[in-house]
Each structure stands twice: as structure tokens, then as C-alpha cells.
Amino acid sequence: MFLRTVKVTSSSGTVHEYVRVVTSVREQGKICQKVIANLGRRDTLQAILPQLQRLLQGERTTRIAN
């Protein structure tokens, strides 16, 4: 599994970058990449990165406010 970023242009012309978890699988003799999870917009993830790091390290986290 690995992370991939995808840039998507909205109808207003704004470009947003999204982060996905992707894996490679073999189907009918060919290697294909399948999306496991869409993690969301990169700028949003950067805002909560410290909280995500604490969560992954096993520390208790506080609730993330919207």
C-alpha cells in the first residue's frame, strides 16, 4: 500500500489535491491499482496532522472540531 495525491479541478477552476491510499493487485495477469481509502483534501489533512500523528503513535487524542 502507498499514498497517492490526485489533483481535481472544480467547475469554478479551483484545483484541489486529494490524498488516497492505493494498493497494487494482479487481475487477469495485469497489475492494476485499487483505491483502498480516500483520506480527503490535502489542506484539511495538513491542518489535523499533529492529531493524526498522536493517534497513530497510540496516544489518546482529543475530539477534532469541525
N, CA, C and O atoms as CSV, one atom per row, in Angstrom:
chain,resi,resn,atom,element,x,y,z
A,1,MET,N,N,0.834,-1.176,0.000
A,1,MET,CA,C,0.000,0.000,0.000
A,1,MET,C,C,0.881,1.243,0.000
A,1,MET,O,O,1.994,1.246,0.525
A,2,PHE,N,N,0.348,2.290,-0.603
A,2,PHE,CA,C,1.072,3.550,-0.642
A,2,PHE,C,C,0.098,4.697,-0.779
A,2,PHE,O,O,-1.080,4.492,-1.069
A,3,LEU,N,N,0.594,5.909,-0.568
A,3,LEU,CA,C,-0.231,7.103,-0.694
A,3,LEU,C,C,-0.069,7.698,-2.079
A,3,LEU,O,O,1.007,7.647,-2.675
A,4,ARG,N,N,-1.153,8.260,-2.578
A,4,ARG,CA,C,-1.119,8.929,-3.873
A,4,ARG,C,C,-1.933,10.215,-3.740
A,4,ARG,O,O,-2.963,10.245,-3.067
A,5,THR,N,N,-1.454,11.276,-4.392
A,5,THR,CA,C,-2.236,12.510,-4.431
A,5,THR,C,C,-2.798,12.680,-5.832
A,5,THR,O,O,-2.162,12.337,-6.828
A,6,VAL,N,N,-4.010,13.219,-5.878
A,6,VAL,CA,C,-4.713,13.438,-7.138
A,6,VAL,C,C,-5.211,14.874,-7.145
A,6,VAL,O,O,-5.843,15.323,-6.188
A,7,LYS,N,N,-4.926,15.595,-8.231
A,7,LYS,CA,C,-5.408,16.965,-8.358
A,7,LYS,C,C,-6.693,16.957,-9.170
A,7,LYS,O,O,-6.761,16.366,-10.248
A,8,VAL,N,N,-7.720,17.628,-8.630
A,8,VAL,CA,C,-9.031,17.689,-9.270
A,8,VAL,C,C,-9.402,19.156,-9.427
A,8,VAL,O,O,-9.328,19.932,-8.475
A,9,THR,N,N,-9.803,19.528,-10.639
A,9,THR,CA,C,-10.231,20.894,-10.911
A,9,THR,C,C,-11.751,20.974,-10.804
A,9,THR,O,O,-12.468,20.200,-11.438
A,10,SER,N,N,-12.234,21.913,-9.998
A,10,SER,CA,C,-13.681,22.093,-9.841
A,10,SER,C,C,-14.231,22.904,-11.003
A,10,SER,O,O,-13.473,23.414,-11.828
A,11,SER,N,N,-15.530,23.019,-11.064
A,11,SER,CA,C,-16.162,23.766,-12.162
A,11,SER,C,C,-15.811,25.252,-12.123
A,11,SER,O,O,-15.874,25.934,-13.146
A,12,SER,N,N,-15.439,25.753,-10.936
A,12,SER,CA,C,-15.059,27.167,-10.822
A,12,SER,C,C,-13.593,27.398,-11.181
A,12,SER,O,O,-13.132,28.539,-11.188
A,13,GLY,N,N,-12.859,26.330,-11.477
A,13,GLY,CA,C,-11.461,26.442,-11.855
A,13,GLY,C,C,-10.482,26.247,-10.713
A,13,GLY,O,O,-9.271,26.248,-10.934
A,14,THR,N,N,-10.983,26.079,-9.492
A,14,THR,CA,C,-10.128,25.848,-8.333
A,14,THR,C,C,-9.584,24.422,-8.371
A,14,THR,O,O,-10.325,23.475,-8.637
A,15,VAL,N,N,-8.288,24.275,-8.104
A,15,VAL,CA,C,-7.669,22.952,-8.087
A,15,VAL,C,C,-7.517,22.497,-6.635
A,15,VAL,O,O,-6.916,23.193,-5.816
A,16,HIS,N,N,-8.066,21.329,-6.328
A,16,HIS,CA,C,-7.937,20.730,-5.003
A,16,HIS,C,C,-7.105,19.461,-5.131
A,16,HIS,O,O,-7.198,18.747,-6.130
A,17,GLU,N,N,-6.295,19.184,-4.122
A,17,GLU,CA,C,-5.456,17.987,-4.110
A,17,GLU,C,C,-5.982,17.036,-3.034
A,17,GLU,O,O,-6.139,17.422,-1.876
A,18,TYR,N,N,-6.251,15.799,-3.427
A,18,TYR,CA,C,-6.789,14.791,-2.529
A,18,TYR,C,C,-5.753,13.691,-2.295
A,18,TYR,O,O,-4.939,13.396,-3.170
A,19,VAL,N,N,-5.794,13.086,-1.098
A,19,VAL,CA,C,-4.856,12.024,-0.729
A,19,VAL,C,C,-5.628,10.711,-0.666
A,19,VAL,O,O,-6.697,10.627,-0.062
A,20,ARG,N,N,-5.063,9.691,-1.304
A,20,ARG,CA,C,-5.680,8.358,-1.343
A,20,ARG,C,C,-4.689,7.294,-0.902
A,20,ARG,O,O,-3.483,7.441,-1.094
A,21,VAL,N,N,-5.201,6.223,-0.309
A,21,VAL,CA,C,-4.411,5.032,-0.016
A,21,VAL,C,C,-4.680,4.057,-1.154
A,21,VAL,O,O,-5.830,3.711,-1.423
A,22,VAL,N,N,-3.614,3.613,-1.825
A,22,VAL,CA,C,-3.737,2.783,-3.022
A,22,VAL,C,C,-2.915,1.508,-2.831
A,22,VAL,O,O,-1.882,1.520,-2.161
A,23,THR,N,N,-3.379,0.416,-3.422
A,23,THR,CA,C,-2.627,-0.830,-3.422
A,23,THR,C,C,-2.574,-1.383,-4.841
A,23,THR,O,O,-3.438,-1.081,-5.664
A,24,SER,N,N,-1.570,-2.184,-5.119
A,24,SER,CA,C,-1.440,-2.829,-6.426
A,24,SER,C,C,-1.922,-4.274,-6.318
A,24,SER,O,O,-1.557,-4.993,-5.387
A,25,VAL,N,N,-2.742,-4.688,-7.274
A,25,VAL,CA,C,-3.250,-6.056,-7.318
A,25,VAL,C,C,-3.101,-6.594,-8.737
A,25,VAL,O,O,-3.051,-5.831,-9.702
A,26,ARG,N,N,-3.034,-7.896,-8.847
A,26,ARG,CA,C,-2.927,-8.522,-10.156
A,26,ARG,C,C,-4.293,-9.075,-10.545
A,26,ARG,O,O,-4.874,-9.882,-9.820
A,27,GLU,N,N,-4.799,-8.636,-11.691
A,27,GLU,CA,C,-6.076,-9.125,-12.208
A,27,GLU,C,C,-5.884,-9.572,-13.644
A,27,GLU,O,O,-5.454,-8.793,-14.495
A,28,GLN,N,N,-6.203,-10.820,-13.906
A,28,GLN,CA,C,-6.089,-11.409,-15.241
A,28,GLN,C,C,-4.699,-11.194,-15.835
A,28,GLN,O,O,-4.557,-10.885,-17.018
A,29,GLY,N,N,-3.679,-11.363,-14.996
A,29,GLY,CA,C,-2.302,-11.268,-15.457
A,29,GLY,C,C,-1.750,-9.859,-15.565
A,29,GLY,O,O,-0.585,-9.688,-15.924
A,30,LYS,N,N,-2.544,-8.853,-15.269
A,30,LYS,CA,C,-2.084,-7.471,-15.333
A,30,LYS,C,C,-2.140,-6.837,-13.950
A,30,LYS,O,O,-3.012,-7.156,-13.143
A,31,ILE,N,N,-1.204,-5.940,-13.689
A,31,ILE,CA,C,-1.174,-5.239,-12.417
A,31,ILE,C,C,-2.049,-3.995,-12.516
A,31,ILE,O,O,-1.877,-3.163,-13.407
A,32,CYS,N,N,-2.996,-3.887,-11.577
A,32,CYS,CA,C,-3.893,-2.731,-11.506
A,32,CYS,C,C,-3.745,-2.100,-10.128
A,32,CYS,O,O,-3.348,-2.761,-9.169
A,33,GLN,N,N,-4.059,-0.847,-10.043
A,33,GLN,CA,C,-4.027,-0.163,-8.761
A,33,GLN,C,C,-5.443,0.123,-8.310
A,33,GLN,O,O,-6.254,0.661,-9.064
A,34,LYS,N,N,-5.732,-0.244,-7.070
A,34,LYS,CA,C,-7.067,-0.073,-6.499
A,34,LYS,C,C,-7.000,0.911,-5.337
A,34,LYS,O,O,-6.076,0.875,-4.525
A,35,VAL,N,N,-7.992,1.784,-5.274
A,35,VAL,CA,C,-8.082,2.743,-4.173
A,35,VAL,C,C,-8.671,2.027,-2.961
A,35,VAL,O,O,-9.763,1.464,-3.032
A,36,ILE,N,N,-7.940,2.054,-1.853
A,36,ILE,CA,C,-8.397,1.449,-0.601
A,36,ILE,C,C,-9.227,2.456,0.189
A,36,ILE,O,O,-10.282,2.121,0.727
A,37,ALA,N,N,-8.728,3.715,0.253
A,37,ALA,CA,C,-9.429,4.755,1.016
A,37,ALA,C,C,-9.115,6.129,0.456
A,37,ALA,O,O,-7.992,6.397,0.030
A,38,ASN,N,N,-10.113,6.995,0.460
A,38,ASN,CA,C,-9.921,8.397,0.159
A,38,ASN,C,C,-9.802,9.113,1.503
A,38,ASN,O,O,-10.735,9.089,2.305
A,39,LEU,N,N,-8.659,9.747,1.747
A,39,LEU,CA,C,-8.426,10.382,3.037
A,39,LEU,C,C,-8.919,11.824,3.087
A,39,LEU,O,O,-9.070,12.380,4.174
A,40,GLY,N,N,-9.167,12.431,1.954
A,40,GLY,CA,C,-9.687,13.786,1.939
A,40,GLY,C,C,-8.721,14.774,1.320
A,40,GLY,O,O,-7.678,14.400,0.782
A,41,ARG,N,N,-9.088,16.048,1.406
A,41,ARG,CA,C,-8.260,17.094,0.818
A,41,ARG,C,C,-6.972,17.269,1.583
A,41,ARG,O,O,-6.948,17.198,2.812
A,42,ARG,N,N,-5.906,17.498,0.851
A,42,ARG,CA,C,-4.584,17.607,1.456
A,42,ARG,C,C,-4.502,18.770,2.442
A,42,ARG,O,O,-3.909,18.620,3.510
A,43,ASP,N,N,-5.084,19.928,2.112
A,43,ASP,CA,C,-5.008,21.070,3.014
A,43,ASP,C,C,-5.731,20.798,4.332
A,43,ASP,O,O,-5.299,21.275,5.382
A,44,THR,N,N,-6.818,20.043,4.288
A,44,THR,CA,C,-7.531,19.674,5.514
A,44,THR,C,C,-6.702,18.714,6.352
A,44,THR,O,O,-6.650,18.837,7.576
A,45,LEU,N,N,-6.057,17.760,5.697
A,45,LEU,CA,C,-5.225,16.797,6.420
A,45,LEU,C,C,-4.024,17.472,7.069
A,45,LEU,O,O,-3.615,17.085,8.163
A,46,GLN,N,N,-3.454,18.475,6.409
A,46,GLN,CA,C,-2.319,19.190,6.987
A,46,GLN,C,C,-2.728,19.904,8.267
A,46,GLN,O,O,-1.930,20.019,9.197
A,47,ALA,N,N,-3.974,20.385,8.319
A,47,ALA,CA,C,-4.447,21.094,9.498
A,47,ALA,C,C,-4.558,20.172,10.705
A,47,ALA,O,O,-4.359,20.617,11.836
A,48,ILE,N,N,-4.874,18.888,10.487
A,48,ILE,CA,C,-5.044,17.961,11.611
A,48,ILE,C,C,-3.877,16.976,11.738
A,48,ILE,O,O,-3.966,16.006,12.491
A,49,LEU,N,N,-2.795,17.219,11.011
A,49,LEU,CA,C,-1.649,16.305,11.018
A,49,LEU,C,C,-1.106,16.010,12.417
A,49,LEU,O,O,-0.857,14.843,12.717
A,50,PRO,N,N,-0.909,16.999,13.286
A,50,PRO,CA,C,-0.405,16.665,14.634
A,50,PRO,C,C,-1.318,15.699,15.383
A,50,PRO,O,O,-0.832,14.811,16.085
A,51,GLN,N,N,-2.624,15.859,15.243
A,51,GLN,CA,C,-3.560,14.961,15.912
A,51,GLN,C,C,-3.495,13.558,15.308
A,51,GLN,O,O,-3.574,12.567,16.033
A,52,LEU,N,N,-3.352,13.470,13.993
A,52,LEU,CA,C,-3.222,12.162,13.338
A,52,LEU,C,C,-1.952,11.447,13.782
A,52,LEU,O,O,-1.964,10.235,13.997
A,53,GLN,N,N,-0.861,12.187,13.921
A,53,GLN,CA,C,0.393,11.583,14.363
A,53,GLN,C,C,0.273,11.026,15.771
A,53,GLN,O,O,0.760,9.930,16.049
A,54,ARG,N,N,-0.378,11.777,16.671
A,54,ARG,CA,C,-0.568,11.279,18.038
A,54,ARG,C,C,-1.445,10.032,18.042
A,54,ARG,O,O,-1.179,9.090,18.788
A,55,LEU,N,N,-2.481,10.020,17.218
A,55,LEU,CA,C,-3.358,8.856,17.130
A,55,LEU,C,C,-2.593,7.623,16.668
A,55,LEU,O,O,-2.745,6.546,17.244
A,56,LEU,N,N,-1.773,7.774,15.632
A,56,LEU,CA,C,-1.010,6.649,15.100
A,56,LEU,C,C,0.061,6.160,16.057
A,56,LEU,O,O,0.466,4.999,15.992
A,57,GLN,N,N,0.526,7.030,16.946
A,57,GLN,CA,C,1.528,6.641,17.938
A,57,GLN,C,C,0.892,6.022,19.173
A,57,GLN,O,O,1.598,5.612,20.095
A,58,GLY,N,N,-0.433,5.949,19.200
A,58,GLY,CA,C,-1.139,5.283,20.300
A,58,GLY,C,C,-1.508,6.181,21.453
A,58,GLY,O,O,-1.978,5.691,22.480
A,59,GLU,N,N,-1.312,7.480,21.322
A,59,GLU,CA,C,-1.682,8.387,22.394
A,59,GLU,C,C,-3.178,8.682,22.334
A,59,GLU,O,O,-3.808,8.579,21.281
A,60,ARG,N,N,-3.720,9.043,23.470
A,60,ARG,CA,C,-5.123,9.455,23.493
A,60,ARG,C,C,-5.236,10.799,22.801
A,60,ARG,O,O,-4.380,11.668,22.966
A,61,THR,N,N,-6.279,10.963,22.039
A,61,THR,CA,C,-6.478,12.214,21.324
A,61,THR,C,C,-7.740,12.897,21.804
A,61,THR,O,O,-8.651,12.265,22.338
A,62,THR,N,N,-7.771,14.190,21.603
A,62,THR,CA,C,-8.987,14.933,21.903
A,62,THR,C,C,-9.848,14.934,20.652
A,62,THR,O,O,-9.366,14.644,19.557
A,63,ARG,N,N,-11.093,15.252,20.815
A,63,ARG,CA,C,-12.020,15.268,19.692
A,63,ARG,C,C,-11.653,16.369,18.723
A,63,ARG,O,O,-11.314,17.476,19.141
A,64,ILE,N,N,-11.717,16.082,17.424
A,64,ILE,CA,C,-11.399,17.045,16.384
A,64,ILE,C,C,-12.646,17.865,16.101
A,64,ILE,O,O,-13.691,17.322,15.741
A,65,ALA,N,N,-12.528,19.184,16.267
A,65,ALA,CA,C,-13.672,20.072,15.998
A,65,ALA,C,C,-13.720,20.426,14.531
A,65,ALA,O,O,-12.680,20.580,13.890
A,66,ASN,N,N,-14.909,20.556,14.000
A,66,ASN,CA,C,-15.076,20.928,12.586
A,66,ASN,C,C,-15.000,22.406,12.428
A,66,ASN,O,O,-15.117,22.914,11.313
